[in-house]
Amino acid sequence: MFEKRVTRFGNGAKIDCPLQFLDKKVYVIVRKSR
């Protein structure tokens, strides 16, 4: 799990999310695929 700020553009991989969450801090949990 890591904490990042949701931004519109950047160098890293992005996560699709609603516009209401832009510029908010979020927690990302990475799971193993089954």
mmCIF file as Biopython writes it, N, C-alpha, C and O atoms, coordinates in Angstrom:
data_model
#
loop_
_atom_site.group_PDB
_atom_site.id
_atom_site.type_symbol
_atom_site.label_atom_id
_atom_site.label_alt_id
_atom_site.label_comp_id
_atom_site.label_asym_id
_atom_site.label_entity_id
_atom_site.label_seq_id
_atom_site.pdbx_PDB_ins_code
_atom_site.Cartn_x
_atom_site.Cartn_y
_atom_site.Cartn_z
_atom_site.occupancy
_atom_site.B_iso_or_equiv
_atom_site.auth_seq_id
_atom_site.auth_asym_id
_atom_site.pdbx_PDB_model_num
ATOM 1   N N  . MET A ? 1  ? 0.854   -1.166  0.000   1.0 0.0 1  A 1 
ATOM 2   C CA . MET A ? 1  ? 0.000   0.000   0.000   1.0 0.0 1  A 1 
ATOM 3   C C  . MET A ? 1  ? 0.900   1.228   0.000   1.0 0.0 1  A 1 
ATOM 4   O O  . MET A ? 1  ? 1.920   1.256   0.689   1.0 0.0 1  A 1 
ATOM 5   N N  . PHE A ? 2  ? 0.526   2.233   -0.765  1.0 0.0 2  A 1 
ATOM 6   C CA . PHE A ? 2  ? 1.278   3.475   -0.772  1.0 0.0 2  A 1 
ATOM 7   C C  . PHE A ? 2  ? 0.329   4.646   -0.945  1.0 0.0 2  A 1 
ATOM 8   O O  . PHE A ? 2  ? -0.816  4.477   -1.365  1.0 0.0 2  A 1 
ATOM 9   N N  . GLU A ? 3  ? 0.815   5.829   -0.618  1.0 0.0 3  A 1 
ATOM 10  C CA . GLU A ? 3  ? -0.015  7.036   -0.671  1.0 0.0 3  A 1 
ATOM 11  C C  . GLU A ? 3  ? 0.507   7.946   -1.769  1.0 0.0 3  A 1 
ATOM 12  O O  . GLU A ? 3  ? 1.706   8.216   -1.834  1.0 0.0 3  A 1 
ATOM 13  N N  . LYS A ? 4  ? -0.384  8.422   -2.636  1.0 0.0 4  A 1 
ATOM 14  C CA . LYS A ? 4  ? -0.008  9.333   -3.716  1.0 0.0 4  A 1 
ATOM 15  C C  . LYS A ? 4  ? -1.095  10.369  -3.903  1.0 0.0 4  A 1 
ATOM 16  O O  . LYS A ? 4  ? -2.214  10.200  -3.418  1.0 0.0 4  A 1 
ATOM 17  N N  . ARG A ? 5  ? -0.768  11.444  -4.606  1.0 0.0 5  A 1 
ATOM 18  C CA . ARG A ? 5  ? -1.745  12.465  -4.952  1.0 0.0 5  A 1 
ATOM 19  C C  . ARG A ? 5  ? -2.244  12.175  -6.365  1.0 0.0 5  A 1 
ATOM 20  O O  . ARG A ? 5  ? -1.446  11.898  -7.260  1.0 0.0 5  A 1 
ATOM 21  N N  . VAL A ? 6  ? -3.549  12.238  -6.567  1.0 0.0 6  A 1 
ATOM 22  C CA . VAL A ? 6  ? -4.134  11.999  -7.882  1.0 0.0 6  A 1 
ATOM 23  C C  . VAL A ? 6  ? -3.940  13.256  -8.724  1.0 0.0 6  A 1 
ATOM 24  O O  . VAL A ? 6  ? -4.349  14.346  -8.325  1.0 0.0 6  A 1 
ATOM 25  N N  . THR A ? 7  ? -3.313  13.099  -9.896  1.0 0.0 7  A 1 
ATOM 26  C CA . THR A ? 7  ? -3.097  14.239  -10.787 1.0 0.0 7  A 1 
ATOM 27  C C  . THR A ? 7  ? -3.604  13.903  -12.178 1.0 0.0 7  A 1 
ATOM 28  O O  . THR A ? 7  ? -3.775  12.736  -12.531 1.0 0.0 7  A 1 
ATOM 29  N N  . ARG A ? 8  ? -3.839  14.937  -12.954 1.0 0.0 8  A 1 
ATOM 30  C CA . ARG A ? 8  ? -4.371  14.755  -14.296 1.0 0.0 8  A 1 
ATOM 31  C C  . ARG A ? 8  ? -3.304  14.200  -15.247 1.0 0.0 8  A 1 
ATOM 32  O O  . ARG A ? 8  ? -3.609  13.340  -16.074 1.0 0.0 8  A 1 
ATOM 33  N N  . PHE A ? 9  ? -2.069  14.677  -15.142 1.0 0.0 9  A 1 
ATOM 34  C CA . PHE A ? 9  ? -0.993  14.267  -16.043 1.0 0.0 9  A 1 
ATOM 35  C C  . PHE A ? 9  ? 0.238   13.904  -15.226 1.0 0.0 9  A 1 
ATOM 36  O O  . PHE A ? 9  ? 0.364   14.303  -14.068 1.0 0.0 9  A 1 
ATOM 37  N N  . GLY A ? 10 ? 1.151   13.142  -15.839 1.0 0.0 10 A 1 
ATOM 38  C CA . GLY A ? 10 ? 2.392   12.798  -15.150 1.0 0.0 10 A 1 
ATOM 39  C C  . GLY A ? 10 ? 3.145   11.701  -15.868 1.0 0.0 10 A 1 
ATOM 40  O O  . GLY A ? 10 ? 2.744   11.255  -16.943 1.0 0.0 10 A 1 
ATOM 41  N N  . ASN A ? 11 ? 4.237   11.272  -15.265 1.0 0.0 11 A 1 
ATOM 42  C CA . ASN A ? 11 ? 5.104   10.271  -15.886 1.0 0.0 11 A 1 
ATOM 43  C C  . ASN A ? 11 ? 4.718   8.849   -15.513 1.0 0.0 11 A 1 
ATOM 44  O O  . ASN A ? 11 ? 4.957   7.923   -16.288 1.0 0.0 11 A 1 
ATOM 45  N N  . GLY A ? 12 ? 4.125   8.660   -14.341 1.0 0.0 12 A 1 
ATOM 46  C CA . GLY A ? 12 ? 3.856   7.310   -13.852 1.0 0.0 12 A 1 
ATOM 47  C C  . GLY A ? 12 ? 2.526   6.772   -14.338 1.0 0.0 12 A 1 
ATOM 48  O O  . GLY A ? 12 ? 1.752   7.474   -14.988 1.0 0.0 12 A 1 
ATOM 49  N N  . ALA A ? 13 ? 2.279   5.529   -14.014 1.0 0.0 13 A 1 
ATOM 50  C CA . ALA A ? 13 ? 1.000   4.899   -14.351 1.0 0.0 13 A 1 
ATOM 51  C C  . ALA A ? 13 ? -0.114  5.602   -13.593 1.0 0.0 13 A 1 
ATOM 52  O O  . ALA A ? 13 ? 0.072   6.022   -12.451 1.0 0.0 13 A 1 
ATOM 53  N N  . LYS A ? 14 ? -1.252  5.726   -14.217 1.0 0.0 14 A 1 
ATOM 54  C CA . LYS A ? 14 ? -2.375  6.441   -13.616 1.0 0.0 14 A 1 
ATOM 55  C C  . LYS A ? 14 ? -3.519  5.493   -13.330 1.0 0.0 14 A 1 
ATOM 56  O O  . LYS A ? 14 ? -3.630  4.426   -13.934 1.0 0.0 14 A 1 
ATOM 57  N N  . ILE A ? 15 ? -4.352  5.890   -12.415 1.0 0.0 15 A 1 
ATOM 58  C CA . ILE A ? 15 ? -5.522  5.118   -12.034 1.0 0.0 15 A 1 
ATOM 59  C C  . ILE A ? 15 ? -6.756  5.901   -12.450 1.0 0.0 15 A 1 
ATOM 60  O O  . ILE A ? 15 ? -6.874  7.087   -12.144 1.0 0.0 15 A 1 
ATOM 61  N N  . ASP A ? 16 ? -7.680  5.240   -13.151 1.0 0.0 16 A 1 
ATOM 62  C CA . ASP A ? 16 ? -8.925  5.906   -13.525 1.0 0.0 16 A 1 
ATOM 63  C C  . ASP A ? 16 ? -9.727  6.206   -12.274 1.0 0.0 16 A 1 
ATOM 64  O O  . ASP A ? 16 ? -9.929  5.333   -11.430 1.0 0.0 16 A 1 
ATOM 65  N N  . CYS A ? 17 ? -10.186 7.450   -12.156 1.0 0.0 17 A 1 
ATOM 66  C CA . CYS A ? 17 ? -11.011 7.827   -11.010 1.0 0.0 17 A 1 
ATOM 67  C C  . CYS A ? 17 ? -11.880 9.011   -11.416 1.0 0.0 17 A 1 
ATOM 68  O O  . CYS A ? 17 ? -11.557 9.710   -12.376 1.0 0.0 17 A 1 
ATOM 69  N N  . PRO A ? 18 ? -12.970 9.246   -10.704 1.0 0.0 18 A 1 
ATOM 70  C CA . PRO A ? 18 ? -13.836 10.379  -11.014 1.0 0.0 18 A 1 
ATOM 71  C C  . PRO A ? 18 ? -13.099 11.712  -10.832 1.0 0.0 18 A 1 
ATOM 72  O O  . PRO A ? 18 ? -12.161 11.808  -10.040 1.0 0.0 18 A 1 
ATOM 73  N N  . LEU A ? 19 ? -13.531 12.731  -11.571 1.0 0.0 19 A 1 
ATOM 74  C CA . LEU A ? 19 ? -12.892 14.043  -11.502 1.0 0.0 19 A 1 
ATOM 75  C C  . LEU A ? 19 ? -12.925 14.630  -10.097 1.0 0.0 19 A 1 
ATOM 76  O O  . LEU A ? 19 ? -12.056 15.428  -9.745  1.0 0.0 19 A 1 
ATOM 77  N N  . GLN A ? 20 ? -13.899 14.255  -9.299  1.0 0.0 20 A 1 
ATOM 78  C CA . GLN A ? 20 ? -14.014 14.816  -7.948  1.0 0.0 20 A 1 
ATOM 79  C C  . GLN A ? 20 ? -12.819 14.459  -7.071  1.0 0.0 20 A 1 
ATOM 80  O O  . GLN A ? 20 ? -12.608 15.087  -6.033  1.0 0.0 20 A 1 
ATOM 81  N N  . PHE A ? 21 ? -12.030 13.452  -7.475  1.0 0.0 21 A 1 
ATOM 82  C CA . PHE A ? 21 ? -10.884 13.034  -6.679  1.0 0.0 21 A 1 
ATOM 83  C C  . PHE A ? 21 ? -9.565  13.616  -7.178  1.0 0.0 21 A 1 
ATOM 84  O O  . PHE A ? 21 ? -8.517  13.316  -6.606  1.0 0.0 21 A 1 
ATOM 85  N N  . LEU A ? 22 ? -9.584  14.442  -8.231  1.0 0.0 22 A 1 
ATOM 86  C CA . LEU A ? 22 ? -8.350  15.054  -8.715  1.0 0.0 22 A 1 
ATOM 87  C C  . LEU A ? 22 ? -7.754  15.925  -7.624  1.0 0.0 22 A 1 
ATOM 88  O O  . LEU A ? 22 ? -8.478  16.623  -6.913  1.0 0.0 22 A 1 
ATOM 89  N N  . ASP A ? 23 ? -6.447  15.885  -7.492  1.0 0.0 23 A 1 
ATOM 90  C CA . ASP A ? 23 ? -5.674  16.664  -6.525  1.0 0.0 23 A 1 
ATOM 91  C C  . ASP A ? 23 ? -5.951  16.252  -5.077  1.0 0.0 23 A 1 
ATOM 92  O O  . ASP A ? 23 ? -5.684  17.023  -4.155  1.0 0.0 23 A 1 
ATOM 93  N N  . LYS A ? 24 ? -6.478  15.055  -4.873  1.0 0.0 24 A 1 
ATOM 94  C CA . LYS A ? 24 ? -6.688  14.515  -3.526  1.0 0.0 24 A 1 
ATOM 95  C C  . LYS A ? 24 ? -5.615  13.469  -3.256  1.0 0.0 24 A 1 
ATOM 96  O O  . LYS A ? 24 ? -5.075  12.874  -4.188  1.0 0.0 24 A 1 
ATOM 97  N N  . LYS A ? 25 ? -5.308  13.246  -1.992  1.0 0.0 25 A 1 
ATOM 98  C CA . LYS A ? 25 ? -4.396  12.158  -1.631  1.0 0.0 25 A 1 
ATOM 99  C C  . LYS A ? 25 ? -5.203  10.882  -1.517  1.0 0.0 25 A 1 
ATOM 100 O O  . LYS A ? 25 ? -6.295  10.872  -0.949  1.0 0.0 25 A 1 
ATOM 101 N N  . VAL A ? 26 ? -4.657  9.807   -2.060  1.0 0.0 26 A 1 
ATOM 102 C CA . VAL A ? 26 ? -5.353  8.518   -2.043  1.0 0.0 26 A 1 
ATOM 103 C C  . VAL A ? 26 ? -4.386  7.430   -1.585  1.0 0.0 26 A 1 
ATOM 104 O O  . VAL A ? 26 ? -3.168  7.595   -1.655  1.0 0.0 26 A 1 
ATOM 105 N N  . TYR A ? 27 ? -4.942  6.327   -1.119  1.0 0.0 27 A 1 
ATOM 106 C CA . TYR A ? 27 ? -4.173  5.141   -0.780  1.0 0.0 27 A 1 
ATOM 107 C C  . TYR A ? 27 ? -4.413  4.109   -1.864  1.0 0.0 27 A 1 
ATOM 108 O O  . TYR A ? 27 ? -5.554  3.857   -2.252  1.0 0.0 27 A 1 
ATOM 109 N N  . VAL A ? 28 ? -3.338  3.514   -2.348  1.0 0.0 28 A 1 
ATOM 110 C CA . VAL A ? 28 ? -3.423  2.519   -3.408  1.0 0.0 28 A 1 
ATOM 111 C C  . VAL A ? 28 ? -3.001  1.173   -2.829  1.0 0.0 28 A 1 
ATOM 112 O O  . VAL A ? 28 ? -1.931  1.050   -2.233  1.0 0.0 28 A 1 
ATOM 113 N N  . ILE A ? 29 ? -3.847  0.176   -3.010  1.0 0.0 29 A 1 
ATOM 114 C CA . ILE A ? 29 ? -3.542  -1.179  -2.555  1.0 0.0 29 A 1 
ATOM 115 C C  . ILE A ? 29 ? -3.331  -2.040  -3.791  1.0 0.0 29 A 1 
ATOM 116 O O  . ILE A ? 29 ? -4.206  -2.115  -4.654  1.0 0.0 29 A 1 
ATOM 117 N N  . VAL A ? 30 ? -2.179  -2.688  -3.880  1.0 0.0 30 A 1 
ATOM 118 C CA . VAL A ? 30 ? -1.845  -3.535  -5.024  1.0 0.0 30 A 1 
ATOM 119 C C  . VAL A ? 30 ? -2.059  -4.985  -4.609  1.0 0.0 30 A 1 
ATOM 120 O O  . VAL A ? 30 ? -1.476  -5.454  -3.632  1.0 0.0 30 A 1 
ATOM 121 N N  . ARG A ? 31 ? -2.903  -5.694  -5.365  1.0 0.0 31 A 1 
ATOM 122 C CA . ARG A ? 31 ? -3.207  -7.098  -5.067  1.0 0.0 31 A 1 
ATOM 123 C C  . ARG A ? 31 ? -2.580  -8.005  -6.101  1.0 0.0 31 A 1 
ATOM 124 O O  . ARG A ? 31 ? -2.352  -7.600  -7.241  1.0 0.0 31 A 1 
ATOM 125 N N  . LYS A ? 32 ? -2.306  -9.223  -5.705  1.0 0.0 32 A 1 
ATOM 126 C CA . LYS A ? 32 ? -1.877  -10.232 -6.671  1.0 0.0 32 A 1 
ATOM 127 C C  . LYS A ? 32 ? -3.094  -10.661 -7.465  1.0 0.0 32 A 1 
ATOM 128 O O  . LYS A ? 32 ? -4.192  -10.776 -6.920  1.0 0.0 32 A 1 
ATOM 129 N N  . SER A ? 33 ? -2.899  -10.898 -8.762  1.0 0.0 33 A 1 
ATOM 130 C CA . SER A ? 33 ? -4.027  -11.394 -9.556  1.0 0.0 33 A 1 
ATOM 131 C C  . SER A ? 33 ? -4.207  -12.880 -9.274  1.0 0.0 33 A 1 
ATOM 132 O O  . SER A ? 33 ? -3.256  -13.583 -8.933  1.0 0.0 33 A 1 
ATOM 133 N N  . ARG A ? 34 ? -5.419  -13.333 -9.418  1.0 0.0 34 A 1 
ATOM 134 C CA . ARG A ? 34 ? -5.714  -14.729 -9.092  1.0 0.0 34 A 1 
ATOM 135 C C  . ARG A ? 34 ? -5.406  -15.658 -10.216 1.0 0.0 34 A 1 
ATOM 136 O O  . ARG A ? 34 ? -5.602  -16.866 -10.091 1.0 0.0 34 A 1 
#
